[in-house]
Amino acid sequence: MLLPLGGHLKFFSLLAVSISIVFTLPLHAQPAPEKKIWDGVFTSNQALRGKSAFEGSCARCHNVALVGSERGPAIKGPAFLSHWDKGNLSDLFIKIRDTMPEGGPGTVSDELKIDILSYILQQNGLPSGSEELKVNLSSLEDIRIAKKGIWDGVFTIAQAGRGKDALLQEQRPSASMKSTIGSRSSLGLVYIIGHCDIAAAPGGFEIPTFWNSTAS
């Protein structure tokens, strides 16, 4: 991965400032990042079940391609996500639970509706994960709806874990550390940005370690 000179300078500046902040605060005191819809909050099997339920109960109004019709609005695309932006999945689920399908919301169970929600998320380009969405408003409230940020999905949870271990090994908060760009520091940056409300990629993509890997 190659960055222009200006991009490297900005990245290095971010790394230096971030590492100094991390060593100012104890690692154990840092709060866990808030979960977002980009964190893989449903499974592919759940979305597949949702597809079948959607086509049987929702497609008549919202179109089989989720692009809407004269009977119902589009539930796919930037406008749809922007409408719910900064809310949480509980808001969207309650809307589906209490009002859909139109004229007979009680004809579809809550369990099928949570699967339908998973399918809607999948069709909006959101990644699947290892755990299914549950019919639990408290849990759904903890999953924020947000547009994808530039950093979302560019590192894995496993890589962030290795970054935490790297930072725990670097207990030398000196000025020289700010100018040492090595494999430990780059992994540490992954851990740092993972605690800045940034979503990890549920898949296998990781931030390349393009700095000097021989530093220790």
N, C-alpha and C positions, 0 to 999 in steps of 0.2 A: 504493500500500500504506500503510494507516494503522495506527499503533500507539497504544495508550493512553499517557498521559503517563509512567506508570511504566515502560512498555516502552521508550520513547525514552530515559529516563534510564539504564536498565540497558544499553541498546545503546551509548549514548555512552560510558559508563564502560568497557565492554568494549573499545571502539575506542581510547580513550585509553591504557589499560593495554597493549593489544596492540601499538600503534604504538611505545610506549616500549620494549617488549621487543624488537621487531624491530630497532630501531636500536641496541640494546645488543649484538646478535649480528650478525655479517656475514651477508648474505643467502645467500652461496654456501656458508656452513657449515651451513645448515639441512638436515636429512635429508629425503628425499622421504617423503611420507605412505605408510603401508602400504595396499596395495590391499585393497578389500573387495568382497563380492559385489554391493554396490550401485553399483559403478563400471562396469557394463556389460561383463561379462567373457565374454560369448558373443554370437553373432549371432542374428538372428531366423531366418535360413535354417537355422542349425544346430539351433535349437530345433524347427523344422518337421520336419527329418529325425528328430530325437529323438522327436517325437510318433508318427511312423509306427512306429519301432522299439519304443517303449514299448507301444503298443497291441497289437503282435504278440507281445511277450515278457513284459510286466510287468502288463498290465491284469487278467489272470486273477486275480491275487492282490491287487493294490493298487487295483483298480477303475479303470475308464476315466477317472473324475473324480479319481483319486488320493486318494480318501477312505478307502481301505482296505476290507477284507472279513474274513470269518472266516478267510481264508487268509493275510492279510498286513496290516500296519499302514498307517495313513494316512501319506502322504508329502507332504502339503500342509497348510498352516495354521500357526498360532502354535506349537502343541505340537511340530510337526516341526522348525521352525526353532530353537526353544528347546533341543531335544535336542542339536543340533549347534552351538549358540551358543558362541563363543569358540574353536572349532576352526578347521580350514581345509578347503578343497575337496579336498585330498589325502586327508584322513580319510574323507570321504563317498565319494569315487571308489573308494578301496580297498575300502570296504564293498560297493559295487555290483560292483566287478570280481571280488572273491573269493567272493561268496556269492549273487549274483543271475544268472539266475533260480534259485530254489530247486531243488536237485537236478540242475542242469546249468549251472553258471556258465560253463563253457567253450563253451557253444553260441552265445554272443553275443560278437562281437569287442570288443576294447577301444575301437576307433574308434566303434562303435555305442553303446557304453556311455557314452562322453564326450558323445555327442549326446543320449542319454537324460538324463544329468545336466543338460545345458543346458535340456532341456524341463522337467525338474522345477523348476529355478530359475525359469524363465519362469512356470510355473503357480503359483509361490509369490509372484508379483508383482514379481519382480526385473527390472530393465530390461536390454534387449539393448544391445550396443555394436557396434563396428566390427571386432573381432577375435574369432576363434573360440577356444573352449577347446581346449587341446591335451592329448594323452596324454603328459604330462610331469609326473612327480610333484614335481619341484623347483619348477616354475612353479605348480602347484596349491597347493603348501605356502605360497606367497607371497600367496594370496588368502584372506583371513580371512572366516569366517562370523560375522556379527554382526547383531543386530537393527538396524533402521533408526533412526538418531538424528534428533533434531529438525532438524539442519542438513543431513543427508544428502540430496543431490539438489536443493538449492535454488540452486545456481550451476553454471555450465559451466566446463570446463577452459579455454576461450578467455577467459572473464571473469577467471579467476584469473591467466592469463598477462598480461592487461592490468593487473591489480592489481600484479603483480611489477614491470612497467615503471613504474607510477606511483610505487611505493615507491623504486625506484632513482633517480627524478628528484627525490624529496623528501629531499635530503641535508642537512636542517636540523633535527637532533634537539633542538629547543628546547622550553621550556615552553609557548610560544605554540602550537606544533603540536598540543598535546593538546586545545586548545579550538577548533581549526579543523576544522569538519566540512564537507568539500567532496567533490566528485566524485572527486578523487584519493585522499582518505582512505578513502572508502567502497570504492573498488576495492582499495585496500591491505588493507582488512579482509577482502575476499574471498580475497586471496592468503594472509593470515594464517590464516584458518579452514581453508583448503585444506591447510595444513601442521599442522593439529591433528587429524589422523586423521579427516577428514570427507570423504565421498564426493561427487564432482561429479556433476551430472546429465548422462547421456549425450546427452539431448535438447537442446532449445534454451532452457530456462527459466533466467533469470538473476535474481539478487537485484536488486530495483529500487533505483536511486539516489535515495532520497527525501530526502537532505539537500541543502543549498544547493549547487547545481551551478555557481555562479559563482565559488566559491572557487578560488584557484590556489596 
